[in-house]
């Protein structure tokens, strides 16, 4: 086999193991060796579970030898460290949960484990998934494998970097305002954000409960479709999970987009977008036209209101969700003499600056005298944004746009300017507010060799059409086959 085992896609690895060319243990060892070779430069992982991974791989081999087959049998993957894993530390990138070991496993993760996934470890994240660069982790920033002085995006930057650096065959991330799609774009991998309710949120440590959704970072669209098929579906533990049946998402990857209508929102092609980003996205759209798709202009008129709406809704929900971290029940406790002082010291020392900022913003928006003016108004405008999308999807099947206005920025470039950082999500947050689905697929590079992502957006529970278009584009191009220039010797 010409490729190293750690370079394989999931579907290539499954085929190789079925043919007996290598074992799950050999595949897992290859990934663990890759982690040892490059992790000191990338810092994608907060916890590497090498011993557990080899145990799970050995069990996968035994299952296969016994004639059993499963969708992910023996496939080594990583999980963002905001998803609970029984017996494995779950920190949320925060000091307040530095030593927290959950007693249960998130539904999405458990479904992957039941399907034979091998857990390589937990990936780095902005603290409680609050950030766009993974610089808000309480432990260390993750670096972009394409340029080590650049951010990988956030908050699922550890997962995206692990996939891009070939330290995992795929990884779970979470997307509250673009936190799967943005790092996928910055790191040159595929990032799928399912519709709200398509994947159970049980076991996901909540940031914004009406916005959060578990997604997939993968090397190609077929791998993302496979992982989604395994983990999607209703869950009695999560009342917001949709009762709709889960399709076989791999079955829709036909490569045929003839006659599909693709909308181009004028509000996403604006001044301020890096020219190379816009040019790459427009070239990608031309590829879809050549494949038989019909492109037409559309308008999403309330797009300019999305950023303030998102940061009101998300911070309000965060202020409520993070109230549970009080230094009493679990996590870090300052051990002060009085209960009030223990609250203050535990939260003051345990939370980082960005988390405190968002808690304060959310608490203010929900406070007496301001609720109607801020939070309620934001929810009303959120409805208008959702209606914009619903009207648009009456005219088109898929909406195409850039993922972000720029390629990956330098580490430290925006840490002192939160508003500039927030603008990184300007093209992604609308989908979370509307509860709809989207994907980022590689579509080129800028002159500095930094990846660019094409965003394809679909209606609620429209993952099949989004994956179909993304796969057709991917098969017509070679961008997803290029790998970050990480030498082992460096």
Secondary structure, DSSP 8 states (H G I E B T S, - for coil): --S-GGG--HHHHHHHHHTTSS-HHHHHHHHHHHHHHHHHHH--EEEE-HHHHHHHHHHHHHHHHTT---TTTT-EEEEETTB-BTTBB--TT-GGGTT-B-SS--HHHHHHHHTT-EEEEEE--SGGG--SSSTT-SS----BTTBTTB---SSSHHHHHHHHTTS-SEEEEE-SSSTTHHHHHHHTSEEEE--TTTS--TTB--SSTTT--EEEEESSHHHHHHHHHHH-S--TT-TTS--S----GGGG--S--TT-EEEEEGGGS-TTS-HHHHHHHHHHHHHHHHTT-EEEEE--TTGGGHHHHHHHHHHHHHHHHGGG-SSSSSS-----SSHHHHHHHHHHHHS-HHHHHHHHHHHHHHSTTTTIIIIIHHHHHHHHHHHHHHHHHHH-SEEEEESSSSS--BTTSSTT-HHHHHGGGTTTHHHHHHT-EEEEEEEEE-TTS-EEEEEEEE-TT-HHHHHHHHHHHHHT--GGG------TT-
